[in-house]
Amino acid sequence: MTEQKTDVKQQNHKKRQQKLKEQVDSRIAAASTDKALLLVITGNGKGKSTAGFGTVARAVGHGLKAAVAQFIKGTWDCGERNLLQQHGVEFAVMNTGFTWDTQDRAADIAAAELVWAKAEQFLQDETIQLVLLDELTYMISYHYIDLDRIVTALNNRPSTQHVVITGRAAHRVLIDMADTVSEVQSIKHAFDAGIQVQKGVDW
């Protein structure tokens, strides 16, 4: 490629990036509202809880206080919990495992109620700046926890408190309430190919 063509390419690239910068700067300038966020991470793909815990790690890294209420899962060793508890993150864990393992609806509801009661305390604590409600969507779809009770707690939380909700099939009410909604789609999953779940990656 000649030096002249290289210069033209560089000039064109610079023009495109300058135009993009102006668009981004304009959007940043227009974002004048400062508020705590409600984030929902849903969909059928792998990585929803991982993304939620990544947000907790980010918050803790910035010196914010965080807490986690973990539904459905809990019997397996949890790498995120092992790490984050060392940094002062409080956990409330349902500790029953997957519903197809327990096969005991009454016991699952009782366990969910205990964790949700603790989650409500998190959602009332002005010193906690981020709360992760991991796998909360199942509590609604399984009718373990009343939707109105959840909505009330979210609406009445401290004005400076961010909340992240994860799980499949997020209820439309949560999606409408949320400031940011991300859907994780499944393209391929190793488990479908008969590959065992891997410590440190899958759990």
C-alpha positions, -999 to 999 in steps of 0.1 A, spaced: 0 0 0 14 34 -10 20 61 15 -7 83 -1 -33 55 3 -23 50 39 -27 87 46 -62 87 30 -72 57 50 -60 74 82 -78 106 74 -111 87 67 -107 67 99 -101 99 118 -132 115 103 -154 85 112 -140 84 148 -145 121 152 -181 118 141 -186 89 165 -170 109 193 -193 137 188 -223 114 190 -210 98 222 -202 131 237 -236 144 229 -253 114 246 -231 118 277 -240 155 279 -277 146 276 -275 121 305 -282 145 333 -301 123 357 -282 107 386 -301 79 402 -297 44 416 -303 17 390 -325 -14 388 -308 -39 364 -324 -71 351 -303 -98 335 -325 -125 320 -327 -150 291 -319 -186 285 -282 -183 281 -253 -191 305 -238 -161 323 -266 -142 341 -254 -149 376 -219 -145 364 -227 -110 352 -246 -102 384 -216 -112 405 -193 -93 382 -213 -62 390 -209 -69 427 -172 -73 423 -170 -40 404 -189 -23 432 -167 -37 459 -137 -28 439 -149 8 440 -153 7 478 -191 3 478 -209 -20 503 -228 -49 486 -251 -77 497 -263 -108 479 -295 -129 482 -291 -161 464 -322 -182 454 -325 -217 439 -288 -225 440 -269 -230 472 -258 -266 479 -227 -264 457 -196 -246 467 -198 -211 453 -166 -195 440 -181 -160 439 -193 -163 475 -160 -177 487 -143 -146 472 -168 -119 480 -174 -128 516 -137 -122 522 -144 -86 511 -173 -80 535 -202 -89 512 -230 -104 532 -249 -134 517 -283 -148 523 -285 -182 506 -316 -204 500 -292 -234 503 -317 -260 489 -304 -265 454 -324 -269 423 -361 -276 426 -358 -309 406 -335 -321 433 -355 -311 463 -389 -321 449 -405 -305 480 -425 -274 472 -434 -266 508 -398 -268 520 -386 -247 490 -412 -220 497 -402 -219 534 -365 -216 524 -373 -189 498 -393 -169 524 -363 -169 548 -340 -156 521 -365 -130 509 -370 -118 545 -332 -112 546 -333 -96 512 -360 -72 524 -336 -62 552 -309 -55 526 -333 -34 506 -341 -13 536 -304 -7 546 -292 27 536 -256 16 541 -258 -10 513 -252 5 479 -257 -26 458 -280 -56 462 -278 -87 440 -310 -108 439 -296 -138 422 -322 -161 405 -351 -141 419 -371 -144 387 -378 -181 396 -394 -171 429 -420 -152 409 -426 -178 382 -428 -206 407 -452 -185 429 -429 -188 459 -428 -151 467 -456 -127 459 -448 -103 431 -464 -73 448 -442 -78 478 -411 -77 456 -423 -46 438 -430 -28 470 -395 -36 484 -379 -24 452 -399 8 451 -392 16 488 -355 9 488 -330 37 496 -327 62 468 -290 55 466 -292 17 463 -286 -2 431 -303 -36 426 -294 -64 401 -319 -92 395 -309 -123 376 -328 -154 362 -347 -167 333 -381 -155 322 -381 -122 341 -417 -110 348 -429 -82 326 -434 -60 356 -397 -63 365 -387 -55 330 -409 -25 329 -396 -13 362 -359 -18 353 -336 9 341 -314 -16 322 -325 -50 309 -300 -75 293 -310 -107 277 -284 -135 276 -290 -158 247 -278 -194 243 -259 -201 211 -240 -232 223 -235 -248 257 -208 -274 265 -233 -293 287 -254 -301 257 -224 -318 241 -220 -340 272 -192 -320 288 -192 -319 326 -196 -286 344 -162 -272 353 -152 -258 387 -141 -222 385 -159 -217 352 -194 -230 356 -196 -228 393 
